[in-house]
Amino acid sequence: MKKIGLIFVIFLLILSTAIIKNSAKKNEDEIFTVKENLRILSSEFEKIKLEHDYLSSSEKLLEFQSQFFEDDLIQKNIANIKVFNFKNKNKKIQDLKITKEK
């Protein structure tokens, strides 16, 4: 009877070790996947942030205008800008509405 109890305990220990090891491996795989996705998104964020910082300064935009476009760009009145909307096969031309985001 003691031998059967000892064998049963050893079997339970082996089974529980296998289950714990399997779940730990799954967790490690998930952590690796999340870290890889985070690394990719972080590098993408850095590129976009650099582009935004570089292009959003008015001095740089004026420099690019004079450097690349010379006289090709002309200033337009914002009231003359129209928006063309397609909704449920309805075509509609509206004035541009500028709102502040919060």
C-alpha positions, -999 to +999 in steps of 0.1 A: +000+000+000+029+024+008+044+016-026+012+025-044+009+058-024+046+066-032+041+059-069+010+080-069+027+109-053+057+107-077+032+105-107+014+136-094+047+155-090+058+146-125+024+155-139+023+189-121+058+197-131+049+190-168+018+212-165+037+241-148+066+239-173+041+239-203+022+270-189+055+288-182+066+282-218+034+296-231+038+327-209+073+332-221+062+329-258+035+355-252+059+378-234+083+375-263+056+383-289+044+413-269+080+426-266+086+422-303+054+440-312+063+467-287+098+471-302+083+474-338+057+499-326+083+519-307+106+522-337+076+532-359+066+558-333+101+572-332+101+576-370+067+593-371+077+615-342+109+626-359+089+633-392+063+653-373+088+673-353+108+680-385+079+689-407+057+707-383+080+736-377+070+766-398+106+775-405+112+741-421+081+743-441+090+777-455+125+764-462+111+734-481+087+756-500+116+778-512+139+749-518+116+725-537+085+743-549+098+779-555+067+796-570+045+765-574+027+770-541+002+797-537-018+807-507-055+798-508-083+813-487-096+786-463-132+797-469-129+785-505-120+749-496-148+724-501-153+689-489-169+662-511-188+636-491-201+602-502-227+588-479-250+560-489-246+569-526-255+605-519-230+630-531-227+662-512-203+692-514-199+711-481-177+738-467-147+728-447-154+730-410-124+734-387-129+723-351-105+722-322-097+688-307-098+684-270 
